[in-house]
Amino acid sequence: MIPWLAKTAYHYFAGPNRSYYERNTALSAEELLSRLRDLCLDCVWNEEELFTVTRRKQNQLRSPEDHFGLQRWGTRAYPDQHSVLGLTSIFPGIAFIHIVRNGIEVIHSMSKYKAYRRLDFDKRCRLWAARILRDHFLGSRGDCFSIRFEDLLEHPSEVMSGVLSFLGLPPDEAPARFLSGCLVHPLDGPTIKANPLSVHKQRPPAFTRWTATERDSFRSICGRAMALLHYPIPF
């Protein structure tokens, strides 16, 4: 990964001509931002994916048509406050969609995913709480749309209508239909066709499986983060 990033950075900021470095040619601010935008795009999509997104076949008899006039593209990210300032400089008009979920459910979910289940209970709690405290600033930004996970489950049409409107996109029922009929990787299992709200309501509260020590740890470590999100701790 590191050699690939180094090669990519060289391509965008130095170019294939070695004399570029020797001249020490300064880049204008706009040129620097343009190259940063290209770098970010390449870090999200590889060449094959970018080809699929930016080219389409009109029919079997005609060659692919370029349509590089993309106006929007999205990615999953966890920027801190300093990084957000940088992103807004590189991508004027950027918008953030911030989703929060009850920490009790998140800690339980983390225990099922291989990326987190190797961590002990306290470490998972600290990780979640730190992210909530770090990301809390997003709620006060005009370019951020905040969503509560339970609202997304119970009212997918209303929430997604708000998201599309916030992004300046036309109304579309497809996102809400997907959210109402598909459960993506439930507890690290395979994606299934199911109503997520029904599945979640059938599950017993996650904390019923926790020991008294784990409940004490959660209150101690995650109490402040839960209060910031206005989630009660029912034990």
N, C-alpha and C positions, 0 to 999 in steps of 0.2 A: 504493500500500500504506500509506504513512504517513498520508494523510488518512483512509483507512478505519479504521486503528487508532485515530486520534484521535477519530473519530466514535463508534466502539464504546466506547472508554474513557469518553467523555462520557456515553453512554447508561447505562452501568452505574454510574458513580460520581457523576454529577451529576443525571442524569434530564432530561426535557424541560422542566421548570419552571425558568426562569432565576432565580427568587427563591431556589432551592435554594442557589445560590452566595452570594447576598446574606445569607442567614441564617447561613452558615458552620456549618450543623448538623453536629455530629460524628457519625460512624458508629460503632456499637458494633463490637467485634472480630468478633463472629459475623456481623453484617451485612456487614462488609467482606470476610470470607472467603467468604460466600455469593455476593457480587457477583463476586469473583475467580473462583470456580468457574464461574459463568455465562459470564464473559468467556473463560475458557480453553476452555469447550465451544464457544462461537461461533467462536473462532479455529481450531478443528480442523474443525468441520463448518459448512458454510454452511446457509442455511435449507432448501434443497431436500434436502440430505443428511440433515439433522436430521429433516425431515418423514418421510423414508423410514424412518429408524431408529425414530422414536418413534410412528409411526402405522401401522396395518395395516388392510386391508379384510378383514372376516370373510367376506363373500361379495359378489357383485355387486349384491345387493338391499339391502344395509345400508350405512350410512355408515361411514367410517373410525373405528376405535376408538383412543382415546389410551391409551398405556401408558408414561407418563413415569417409572414406577418403575424406571428403569434402575439396575442395581447396579454395572455395570462398563462402562467404555469405555477404549479404548487409543489411543495415538498414538506416533509415532516422535519421539524427542527426544534431545538431547545435553546434558543438564544437567551443570554442574560441581558441585563439592561445596557451594558456597554456594546454588546454585539448588535442589539436592536438599532442603536444609533448608527452603527456602520451599515447595516442592511438598508436603513431608510435613505442613506446617502447613495448607496450603489443602485438601489431600486426605488426611484421616486414613485409614489403611489402604491407602495407595498401595503398589504393588509394582513393582519394576523387573526387567526381563529384559535381561541384559547379554550380548551375543554378541561373542566375540573370534575373530579369524582370523589365521593366519600372515601376518606383514607382507610376506613375499615375494609371496604371492598377491595381497594387497591392493594393493600398489604396481603390480603388473602390471595388475590390474583397473582401477585408477584411470586408467591411461594410455589406456584404451579409452572412457571416458565423457567426454562433451563438457564436463561441469562441471569436470573435473580435467585433461584431456589438454593443455590450454593451459599448464599448469604444467610446469616442467622437472623432471627426475628428482629432484634434491635437494629441491626444494620439496614434491614429493609425499611424499618420505621424512620430511621435517620435520613435515608435516601429520599423517601417520599416527602417528609417534612421539609427538608432542605430545598427541594424543588418548588414546593408551594410557597415558601417564604421568598425564594429567589424570583419567582415569576409573578408575584402579587402585583408588581408595578404595571403589568399589562392591563389590569382592570381599569386603570385611569387614563388609558390612551384612546384617543379618538379613532385611531386606525386599527383598533382591536375589537373583535366581536367575541364576547364571552358566552360559553355554553356550559350548563350543568348536565352531567351525564344522564341523570334521571329524567330531566326534561326532554333530552334527545330520545330516550326510550319511550316515554309516555306520549310525547307530542311531536313525532318526527316531521310531519308535514309543516306545522307551524314553525318549528326551529329551522328547518332547511329553507323554508320560504324567507325567513329572516336573514339567513346566511347569504342566499342568492341575491337578495335585495341589497345587502350590505356591500357585496362584491360588484354590484352593478350588472348582474347577469339576469337574463330573462327568466321568468317563472318556469319551473320544470318539476314534474312530479316524480321523475326517475330516482333522484337521491332518496326521497322518502320511501318509495316502494322498496328500494334496496335495503334500507335500514329496518323496515318492517318485516322483511321476509328472509333475512340472512343474518346468521350469527357467525361472526368472523373469529376464527381460532379461539373458541371458548375454552378458557383455562388451558391454553396451549394445545388443545385438540384440533382436529380438522374443521375447516369451515363447513357449516351445515345450513340447509334450508330450514328455517324455524323462525318463530316470532320471538325476538330477543326479550321483549317485555314479559311474555308468558314464562320463558325460561328463567328469568331472574326472579320472578315472583314465586316460582316453585322451589327455589333454593332457600335453605334455612339461613338465618343471619350468620355471616362469617365468623363473628366473635364467639359464637356458641362452641366452636371447636378450640378456642384458645384457653390456655391455662391461666390461673390467677396471676402468675408472674408475668405472662405475656400481656394481660390486660393492664396491669400496673405499668409496664414498660410503654405501652401504647399511650396511655394517659399522660405519662411523664414526657415522652419524646414528641408526640404528635398533638398534644393538647392545644398549643398555640396555633398551629396550622389549621386544625379543625375549627377553631374559633374564627379565624380569618375567613374561612369559607362558609361560616354559619351552619356547620354540621354538628348536631349534638352527639355526645358520647353516651350511649345507652347502657352503660355498665359502670 
